[in-house]
């Protein structure tokens, strides 16, 4: 019994906490689009949300795995996840999942497995054309969520570090060379 308890304590110390990021946004005054209906992936366009205001957040992740998304707003909101690119005029290109009322009106979200080295777009919008305003988007998962850029693969980091090391070694060697006249 003691060994099981000791293992549980040891495992909890080594457990890596899930990474999280909070994004504060506002769809007021944003561009409009005809959003899709919910689904994984969505297959239809909304007849209620024909000109809803939206805001996008581009991000990548540092580790592949499951990530949970929760958008909270003071209005009936909607959340979409796109991979690769987002074009509001081509709603089905790259859409992975969309959700409303998770678990209530004013919250939308889902869980989804993400890959490293891939650009994703979280698209926050309203349910109906009159639904817009401030929202908070929380993304939690196995790795870091990096907003606005592409995450280099580990091999790229290793090459970058090795390159800096090589440049440093060359510079050091140049300083050590003594010129005699």
VOFILO-914031 format. One record per residue: x, y, z of N, C-alpha, C, O in turn; residue number from 1. Coordinates in Angstrom, 3 decimals. Each point is the difference from the previous one (the first is absolute). Layout:
BEGIN
       nX       nY       nZ      caX      caY      caZ       cX       cY       cZ       oX       oY       oZ pos
        X        Y        Z        X        Y        Z        X        Y        Z        X        Y        Z NUM
...
END
This chain:
BEGIN
       nX       nY       nZ      caX      caY      caZ       cX       cY       cZ       oX       oY       oZ pos
    0.823   -1.199    0.000   -0.823    1.199    0.000    0.863    1.257    0.000   -0.310    0.970   -0.692   1
    1.404   -0.986    1.475    0.873    1.162    0.059    0.646    0.260   -1.348    0.178    1.155   -0.387   2
    0.181   -2.224   -0.344    0.644    0.204   -1.297   -0.975    0.617   -1.007    0.404    0.809   -0.835   3
   -1.675   -1.184    0.909   -1.000    0.586   -0.891   -0.173    1.478    0.317   -0.075    0.825   -0.911   4
    0.011   -0.480    2.205   -0.132    1.391    0.415    1.238    0.803   -0.406   -0.115    1.121   -0.495   5
    1.294   -1.700    0.705    1.238    0.687   -0.377    0.042    0.231   -1.506    0.411    1.072   -0.442   6
   -0.830   -2.060   -0.359   -0.029    0.166   -1.446   -0.972    1.102   -0.403    0.309    0.796   -0.887   7
   -1.478   -0.735    1.520   -0.987    1.034   -0.324    0.556    1.390    0.297   -0.185    0.923   -0.794   8
    0.864   -0.765    1.932    0.593    1.291    0.348    1.095    0.347   -1.008    0.061    1.132   -0.481   9
    0.808   -2.101    0.156    1.079    0.206   -0.958   -0.567    0.389   -1.371    0.509    0.924   -0.635  10
   -1.552   -1.616    0.173   -0.597    0.289   -1.301   -0.632    1.383   -0.010    0.064    0.697   -1.012  11
   -0.678   -0.285    2.129   -0.623    1.323    0.019    1.041    1.108   -0.028   -0.260    1.076   -0.540  12
    1.441   -1.320    1.115    1.074    0.992   -0.040    0.533    0.135   -1.414    0.340    1.101   -0.434  13
   -0.264   -2.218   -0.296    0.528    0.026   -1.362   -1.027    0.421   -1.044    0.366    0.310   -1.134  14
   -1.651   -0.293    1.501   -1.030    0.343   -0.972    0.205    1.424   -0.496    0.256    0.919    0.778  15
   -0.375   -0.761   -2.085    0.160    1.318   -0.602   -1.378    0.643   -0.080   -0.909   -0.580   -0.592  16
    0.734    1.756    1.169   -1.313    0.636   -0.064   -0.335    0.415   -1.421    0.884    0.302   -0.802  17
   -2.162   -0.295    0.508   -0.438    0.419   -1.324    0.266    1.485   -0.182   -0.192    0.796    0.919  18
    0.633   -0.438   -2.109    0.234    1.410   -0.324   -1.339    0.669   -0.281   -0.945   -0.656   -0.437  19
    0.863    1.948    0.686   -1.242    0.733   -0.228    0.306    1.406   -0.469    1.042    0.569    0.326  20
   -1.958   -0.021   -1.090    0.092    1.387   -0.426   -1.408    0.584    0.035   -0.973   -0.688   -0.305  21
    0.873    1.948    0.676   -1.272    0.711    0.010    0.099    1.169   -0.973    0.938    0.795    0.057  22
   -1.908   -0.706   -0.937   -0.042    1.054   -1.010   -1.251    0.835    0.246   -1.109   -0.532    0.037  23
    1.287    1.832    0.132   -1.125    0.919    0.144   -0.245    0.649   -1.351    0.902    0.611   -0.573  24
   -2.117   -0.742    0.066   -0.315    0.547   -1.310   -1.316    0.744    0.000   -0.709    0.045    1.005  25
    0.396    0.537   -2.143   -1.251    0.744   -0.148   -0.391   -0.023   -1.472    0.774    0.416   -0.862  26
   -1.971   -0.900    0.582   -0.479   -0.074   -1.375   -0.757    1.261   -0.427   -0.408    0.115   -1.156  27
    0.223    0.820    2.075   -0.695    1.249   -0.332    0.748    0.714   -1.124    1.210    0.209    0.084  28
   -1.931    0.156   -1.121    0.623    0.715   -1.112    0.803   -0.887   -0.930    0.605    0.498   -0.949  29
   -0.582   -1.804    1.198    0.766   -0.907   -0.851   -0.684   -0.269   -1.327   -1.152    0.378   -0.215  30
    1.874   -1.030   -0.659   -0.556   -0.409   -1.289   -1.123   -1.009    0.242   -0.112   -0.560    1.091  31
   -0.713    0.333   -2.102   -1.103   -0.955    0.134    0.171   -1.153   -0.981    0.689    0.110   -1.014  32
   -1.339   -1.214    1.353   -0.015   -1.173   -0.871   -1.256   -0.805    0.279   -0.667    0.214    1.012  33
    0.343   -1.130   -1.899   -1.066   -0.961    0.261    0.674   -1.218    0.606    0.703   -0.740   -0.689  34
   -0.921    0.535    1.980    0.670   -1.082    0.708   -0.628   -1.345   -0.330   -1.112   -0.078   -0.522  35
    1.842   -0.961    0.836   -0.514   -1.356   -0.184   -0.865   -0.374    1.201   -0.050    0.726    0.993  36
   -0.616   -1.846   -1.094   -0.666   -0.599    1.148    1.027   -0.887    0.707    1.072   -0.259   -0.549  37
   -1.383   -0.202    1.741    0.939   -0.824    0.767    0.233   -1.357   -0.630   -0.798   -0.484   -0.803  38
    1.917   -0.119    1.189    0.332   -1.330   -0.481    1.498   -0.192   -0.073    0.773    0.945    0.159  39
   -0.374   -2.181   -0.402    1.419   -0.332   -0.096    0.230   -0.916   -1.208    0.017   -1.220    0.159  40
    0.155    1.767   -1.333   -0.028    1.422   -0.363   -1.431    0.440   -0.305   -0.873   -0.832   -0.246  41
    0.641    2.142    0.263   -1.322    0.520   -0.369   -0.287   -0.277   -1.472    0.913   -0.040   -0.824  42
   -2.200   -0.153    0.503   -0.355   -0.300   -1.391   -1.067    0.934   -0.562   -0.418   -0.169   -1.145  43
   -0.026    1.140    1.921   -1.033    0.905   -0.489    0.251    1.422    0.452    0.767    0.246    0.932  44
   -1.423    0.691   -1.605    0.087    1.406    0.368   -1.227    0.391    0.818   -1.092   -0.534   -0.196  45
    1.291    1.463    1.104   -1.071    0.459    0.874   -1.003    0.846   -0.769    0.371    0.776   -0.881  46
   -1.653   -0.935    1.227   -1.033    0.869   -0.564   -0.288    1.165    0.945   -0.725    0.927   -0.363  47
    1.292   -0.969    1.582   -0.183    1.065    1.006    1.235    0.905    0.028   -0.129    1.221    0.078  48
    1.308   -1.809   -0.140    1.252    0.751    0.034    0.506    0.259   -1.397    0.999   -0.585   -0.418  49
   -1.680    1.462   -0.315    0.346    0.265   -1.402    0.986    1.148   -0.166    0.642    0.128   -1.043  50
   -0.521    0.715    2.082    0.944    1.127   -0.039    0.464    0.272    1.429   -0.190    1.094    0.533  51
    0.810   -2.123    0.083    0.466    0.139    1.388    1.403    0.586    0.012    0.818   -0.276   -0.878  52
   -0.564    1.082    1.883    1.338    0.580    0.176    0.914   -1.086    0.561   -0.434   -0.841    0.788  53
    1.704    0.865   -1.200    0.934   -1.031    0.447    1.369    0.601    0.248    0.297    1.119   -0.419  54
    0.528   -1.887    1.110    1.402    0.341    0.226    0.794   -1.297   -0.026   -0.442   -1.018    0.531  55
    1.615    1.059   -1.151    0.825   -1.202   -0.102    1.266    0.150    0.845    0.519    1.100    0.188  56
   -0.048   -2.224    0.307    1.275   -0.084    0.696    0.794   -1.116   -0.647   -0.397   -1.164    0.050  57
    1.529    1.520   -0.663    0.870   -1.004   -0.603    0.969   -0.493    1.065    0.533    0.794    0.775  58
   -0.304   -2.117   -0.737    0.909   -0.555    0.993    0.580   -1.318   -0.475   -0.492   -0.601   -0.955  59
    1.534    0.160    1.625    0.594   -1.319   -0.179    0.194   -0.585    1.389   -0.178    0.693    1.002  60
    0.539   -1.956   -0.942    0.253   -0.650    1.286    1.390   -0.622    0.001    0.518   -0.391   -1.046  61
    0.083    0.304    2.236    1.353   -0.536    0.125    0.044   -1.512    0.159    1.064   -0.605   -0.133  62
   -2.211   -0.013    0.417   -0.052   -1.453    0.168   -1.315   -0.524   -0.545   -1.053    0.600    0.213  63
    1.115   -1.711   -0.910   -1.212   -0.623   -0.522   -0.794   -0.595    1.154    0.570   -0.465    0.987  64
   -1.885    0.486   -1.122   -0.846   -0.601    1.024   -1.356    0.668    0.062   -0.374    0.774   -0.882  65
   -0.355   -1.087    1.938   -1.352    0.511    0.183    0.029    1.393    0.620    0.731    0.254    0.957  66
   -1.534    0.635   -1.515   -0.138    1.363    0.498   -1.482    0.287    0.187   -0.830   -0.398   -0.817  67
    0.504    1.097    1.910   -1.385    0.386    0.245   -0.148    1.496   -0.215    0.889    0.783    0.338  68
   -2.012   -0.402   -0.898   -0.314    1.382   -0.348   -1.291    0.379    0.717   -0.969   -0.759   -0.025  69
    0.948    1.930    0.665   -1.215    0.503    0.625   -0.065    1.507   -0.194    0.844    0.737    0.508  70
   -1.855   -0.284   -1.250   -0.236    1.431   -0.212   -1.201    0.401    0.845   -1.047   -0.645   -0.044  71
    1.209    1.712    0.811   -1.058    0.496    0.873   -0.313    1.435   -0.392    0.907    0.806   -0.210  72
   -2.202   -0.487    0.111   -0.419    1.343   -0.404   -1.312    0.358    0.689   -0.685   -0.868    0.541  73
    0.348    2.133   -0.567   -1.261    0.477    0.551   -1.123   -0.044   -1.025   -1.024    0.656    0.191  74
    1.183   -1.389   -1.240   -0.997   -0.165   -1.055    0.078   -1.441   -0.488    0.883   -0.749    0.419  75
   -1.787    0.357   -1.292    0.006   -1.357   -0.548    1.124   -0.093   -1.029   -0.109    0.533   -1.104  76
    1.179   -1.209    1.477    1.200   -0.040   -0.840    0.176   -1.336   -0.703   -0.698   -0.971    0.289  77
    1.644    0.944   -1.214    0.304   -1.176   -0.813    1.511   -0.080   -0.153    0.670    1.031   -0.055  78
   -0.126   -2.242   -0.016    1.437   -0.174   -0.156    0.279   -1.020   -1.093   -0.600   -1.074   -0.036  79
    1.529    1.431   -0.861    0.443   -0.875   -1.092    1.507   -0.216    0.119    0.711    0.840    0.551  80
   -0.231   -1.962   -1.068    1.427   -0.275   -0.099    0.319   -0.366   -1.444   -0.597   -0.909   -0.576  81
    1.563    1.648    0.000    0.454   -0.233   -1.370    1.469   -0.409    0.019    0.752    0.387    0.894  82
   -0.358   -1.170   -1.887    1.393   -0.437   -0.153    0.548    0.531   -1.317   -0.661   -0.072   -1.036  83
    1.895    0.615    1.091    0.681    0.435   -1.212   -0.291    1.425   -0.400    0.926    0.787   -0.199  84
   -2.192   -0.435    0.076   -0.390    1.347   -0.401   -1.459    0.219    0.371   -0.737   -0.952    0.259  85
    0.335    2.202   -0.238   -1.400    0.348    0.215   -0.413    1.019   -1.039    0.625    1.052   -0.131  86
   -1.678   -1.360   -0.610   -0.557    0.904   -1.003   -1.498    0.085    0.284   -0.713   -0.986   -0.190  87
    0.217    2.145    0.643   -1.416    0.105    0.347   -0.944   -0.202   -1.181   -1.192   -0.229    0.204  88
    1.694    0.306   -1.425   -0.831   -0.237   -1.183   -0.005   -1.468   -0.413   -0.794   -0.400   -0.852  89
    1.674   -0.408    1.448    0.073   -1.440   -0.298   -0.077   -0.741    1.337    0.985   -0.565    0.475  90
   -2.173    0.583    0.114   -0.193   -0.461    1.375    0.386   -1.455    0.252    0.316   -0.354    1.136  91
   -0.332   -0.487   -2.145    0.270   -1.425    0.223    1.455   -0.388   -0.271    0.392   -1.131    0.288  92
    0.410    2.036   -0.832    1.407   -0.300   -0.269    0.793    0.017    1.310    0.185    1.056    0.604  93
    0.272   -2.204   -0.180    0.846   -0.110    1.184   -0.729    0.003    1.323    0.651   -0.036    1.045  94
   -1.975    0.078   -1.039   -0.720    0.012    1.278    0.059   -1.397    0.629   -0.252   -1.008   -0.662  95
    0.588    0.975    1.945    0.120   -1.268    0.716   -1.206   -0.281    0.882   -0.510   -1.119    0.038  96
    0.058    2.161    0.678   -1.085   -0.179    0.959   -0.616    1.359    0.309    0.676    1.026   -0.078  97
   -1.963   -1.022    0.431   -0.699    1.213    0.415   -0.990   -0.370    1.091   -0.570   -1.092   -0.004  98
    0.368    2.030    0.953   -0.896   -0.314    1.106   -0.672    1.247    0.541    0.530    1.108   -0.081  99
   -1.710   -1.324    0.633   -0.808    1.019    0.649   -0.556   -0.608    1.298   -0.217   -1.209    0.076 100
   -0.009    2.039    0.924   -0.646   -0.416    1.252    0.705   -1.183    0.662   -0.573   -1.081    0.134 101
    1.803    1.298    0.272    0.809   -1.043    0.651    0.382    0.446    1.399    1.020    0.680    0.111 102
   -1.689   -0.971    0.913   -1.255   -0.769    0.083   -1.244    0.880   -0.033   -1.109   -0.529   -0.066 103
    1.253    1.862    0.110   -1.160    0.898    0.033    0.162    1.097   -1.043    1.043    0.131   -0.641 104
   -2.109    0.654    0.490    0.082    1.207   -0.827    1.022    0.921    0.649   -0.015    0.171    1.219 105
    0.893    0.418   -2.001    1.071    0.856    0.512    1.325   -0.725    0.139    1.014    0.611    0.340 106
   -1.017   -1.912   -0.600    1.238   -0.786   -0.009   -0.025   -0.922   -1.214   -1.026   -0.599   -0.324 107
    2.162    0.500   -0.332    0.131   -0.946   -1.105    1.386   -0.612    0.089    0.946    0.655    0.440 108
   -0.823   -1.902   -0.854    1.304   -0.633    0.085   -0.015   -1.444   -0.437   -1.024   -0.541   -0.418 109
    2.192   -0.071    0.526    0.197   -1.378   -0.422    1.409   -0.420    0.367    0.798    0.816    0.460 110
   -0.495   -2.076   -0.659    1.359   -0.534    0.099    0.383   -0.534   -1.374   -0.836   -0.525   -0.734 111
    2.131    0.671    0.397    0.442   -0.454   -1.320    1.481   -0.332    0.064    0.758    0.663    0.707 112
   -0.340   -1.693   -1.448    1.417   -0.366   -0.085    0.690    0.880   -1.038   -0.432    0.072   -1.151 113
    1.520    0.602    1.574    0.744    0.902   -0.869    1.399   -0.537   -0.260    0.517   -0.805    0.775 114
    0.095    1.253   -1.869    1.337   -0.426   -0.411    0.973    1.167    0.082   -0.408    1.156   -0.114 115
    1.684   -1.445    0.311    1.019    1.053   -0.034    0.272    0.377   -1.453   -0.283   -0.768   -0.919 116
    0.840    1.969    0.728    0.375    0.450   -1.337   -1.179    0.334   -0.892    0.168    0.126   -1.213 117
   -1.360    0.020    1.782   -1.203    0.295   -0.761   -0.624    1.287    0.524   -0.100    0.193    1.212 118
   -0.315    0.675   -2.105   -0.711    1.212    0.407   -1.471   -0.317    0.205   -0.625   -0.681   -0.814 119
    0.085    1.185    1.913   -1.421   -0.151    0.302   -0.598    1.387    0.173    0.703    0.966    0.294 120
   -2.019   -0.886   -0.484   -0.727    1.250    0.158   -1.233   -0.270    0.853   -0.870   -0.782   -0.384 121
    0.799    1.430    1.539   -1.209   -0.028    0.817   -0.838    1.183   -0.460    0.475    1.136   -0.005 122
   -1.707   -1.395   -0.377   -0.885    1.050   -0.498   -1.157    0.140    0.983   -0.844   -0.888    0.118 123
    0.819    2.022    0.586   -1.061    0.306    0.958   -1.024    0.877   -0.705    0.356    0.964   -0.676 124
   -1.634   -1.307    0.839   -1.060    0.796   -0.605   -1.257   -0.120    0.841   -0.012   -0.657    1.041 125
   -1.033    1.299   -1.506   -1.290   -0.108    0.648   -0.834   -1.095   -0.632    0.325   -0.520   -1.067 126
   -1.409    0.182    1.751   -0.948   -0.973   -0.537   -0.862    0.651   -1.078   -0.147   -0.533   -1.100 127
   -0.418    1.690    1.430   -0.858    0.736   -0.929    0.689    1.312   -0.386    0.997    0.389    0.609 128
   -1.526    0.272   -1.604    0.607    1.235   -0.490    0.099    1.075    1.078    0.883    0.855   -0.068 129
   -1.765   -0.879    1.053   -0.005    1.010    1.066    0.877   -0.388    1.189    0.045    0.742    0.982 130
    0.647   -1.869   -1.035    0.847   -0.473    1.101    1.458    0.359   -0.264    0.629   -0.568   -0.893 131
   -0.089    1.511    1.668    1.401    0.390   -0.121    0.419    0.697    1.283   -0.841    0.383    0.814 132
    2.148   -0.223   -0.640    0.537    0.675    1.178    1.274   -0.657    0.482    0.653   -0.748   -0.728 133
   -0.311    1.046    1.984    1.230   -0.534    0.597   -0.170   -1.489    0.316   -1.097   -0.469    0.304 134
    2.205   -0.251   -0.383    0.021   -1.424    0.348    1.364   -0.342    0.574    0.965    0.747   -0.162 135
   -0.900   -1.884    0.832    1.245   -0.545    0.523    0.126   -1.419   -0.536   -0.923   -0.804    0.133 136
    2.068    0.495   -0.740    0.265   -1.337   -0.538    1.128   -0.628    0.789    1.106    0.538    0.041 137
   -1.372   -1.668    0.583    1.012   -0.778    0.716    0.325   -1.241   -0.817   -0.895   -0.741   -0.407 138
    2.198    0.521    0.170    0.464   -1.201   -0.698    0.977   -0.703    0.931    0.969    0.604    0.459 139
   -1.222   -1.878   -0.178    0.854   -0.801    0.877    0.376   -1.286   -0.715   -0.802   -0.579   -0.734 140
    2.049    0.137    0.963    0.409   -1.235   -0.640    1.331   -0.500    0.494    0.525    0.455    1.016 141
    0.013   -1.407   -1.760    1.232   -0.666    0.400    1.246    0.832   -0.245    1.052   -0.274    0.578 142
   -1.157    1.285   -1.428    1.157    0.847   -0.300   -0.365    1.464    0.078   -1.131    0.359    0.329 143
    2.099    0.480   -0.637   -0.230    1.441   -0.011   -0.787    0.386   -1.243    0.163   -0.594   -1.066 144
   -1.012    1.591    1.220   -0.753    0.571   -1.108    0.682    1.312   -0.348    0.073    0.905    0.831 145
    0.430   -0.798   -2.062    0.748    1.171   -0.439   -0.837    0.783   -0.994   -0.267   -0.472   -1.105 146
   -0.142    1.659    1.495   -0.906    0.808   -0.807    0.769    0.758   -1.067    1.013    0.638    0.286 147
   -1.511   -0.713   -1.540    0.508    0.824   -1.076    1.205   -0.502   -0.748    0.520    0.747   -0.829 148
   -0.035   -1.936    1.048    1.191   -0.443   -0.719    0.076   -1.494   -0.139   -0.852   -0.741    0.490 149
    1.890    0.318   -1.168    0.234   -1.422   -0.228    1.066   -0.486    0.964    1.013    0.669    0.205 150
   -1.239   -1.824    0.382    0.954   -0.593    0.926    1.007   -0.820   -0.775   -0.389   -0.900   -0.745 151
    1.694    1.187    0.898    0.994   -0.828   -0.676   -0.009   -1.425    0.547   -0.257   -0.221    1.183 152
    0.538   -0.725   -2.043    0.124   -1.393    0.434    1.267   -0.142    0.850    0.911    0.818   -0.128 153
   -0.832   -1.841    0.997    1.196   -0.194    0.822    1.286   -0.087   -0.804    1.037    0.488    0.450 154
   -1.078   -1.100   -1.629    1.203   -0.104   -0.832    0.467    1.382   -0.451    1.200    0.251   -0.109 155
   -2.157    0.648   -0.154    0.368    1.371   -0.390    0.674    0.722    1.152    0.977    0.719   -0.207 156
   -1.489   -0.902    1.424    0.626    0.615    1.174    1.428   -0.513    0.167    0.919    0.772    0.272 157
   -0.743   -2.097   -0.440    1.333   -0.591    0.155    0.965    0.572   -1.034    1.148    0.294    0.335 158
   -1.586   -0.129   -1.585    0.859    0.568   -1.029    0.322    1.458    0.303    1.126    0.445   -0.222 159
   -2.107    0.301    0.729    0.219    1.396    0.346    1.036    0.129    1.116    0.905    0.830   -0.088 160
   -1.028   -1.635    1.122    0.946    0.033    1.123    1.391   -0.426   -0.463    0.999    0.614    0.375 161
   -0.937   -1.669   -1.190    1.296   -0.451   -0.516    0.639    1.092   -0.868    1.214    0.200    0.047 162
   -2.024    0.498   -0.829    0.516    1.084   -0.836    0.580    1.132    0.831    1.072    0.517   -0.314 163
   -1.780   -0.128    1.379    0.527    1.035    0.896    1.302   -0.458    0.657    0.936    0.785    0.155 164
   -0.887   -2.055    0.229    1.222   -0.537    0.607    1.168    0.043   -0.966    1.115    0.342    0.392 165
   -1.356   -0.684   -1.650    1.042    0.021   -1.014    0.488    1.429   -0.256    1.205    0.230   -0.111 166
   -2.120    0.718    0.018    0.384    1.399   -0.201    0.833    0.477    1.186    1.012    0.677   -0.179 167
   -1.438   -1.031    1.387    0.755    0.383    1.198    1.392   -0.590    0.011    0.955    0.679    0.377 168
   -0.818   -1.956   -0.790    1.306   -0.650   -0.029    0.922    0.665   -1.022    1.187    0.189    0.266 169
   -1.724    0.162   -1.421    0.806    0.671   -1.030    0.462    1.360    0.499    1.164    0.361   -0.173 170
   -2.066    0.397    0.790    0.359    1.321    0.529    1.082   -0.119    1.079    0.939    0.794    0.039 171
   -1.081   -1.780    0.821    0.994   -0.191    1.062    1.357   -0.337   -0.597    1.025    0.510    0.452 172
   -1.019   -1.361   -1.459    1.261   -0.396   -0.627    0.657    1.196   -0.698    1.224    0.135    0.018 173
   -2.046    0.741   -0.639    0.549    1.176   -0.668    0.660    0.932    1.008    1.031    0.599   -0.306 174
   -1.598   -0.465    1.497    0.575    0.864    1.016    1.316   -0.558    0.517    0.879    0.763    0.403 175
   -0.730   -2.082   -0.410    1.209   -0.631    0.555    1.170    0.073   -0.972    1.144   -0.183    0.416 176
   -1.390    0.442   -1.689    1.070    0.044   -0.986    0.837    1.251    0.235   -0.525    1.113    0.049 177
    1.834   -1.308    0.096    0.916    1.111    0.241    0.753    0.302   -1.285    0.554   -0.906   -0.623 178
   -0.529    2.137    0.232    0.702    0.400   -1.214    1.344    0.597    0.440    0.052    0.907    0.831 179
    1.045   -1.445   -1.419    1.337    0.532    0.302    0.563    0.665   -1.244   -0.222   -0.450   -1.124 180
    0.949    1.521    1.351    0.571    0.724   -1.135    1.498   -0.199   -0.062    0.658    0.536   -0.892 181
END
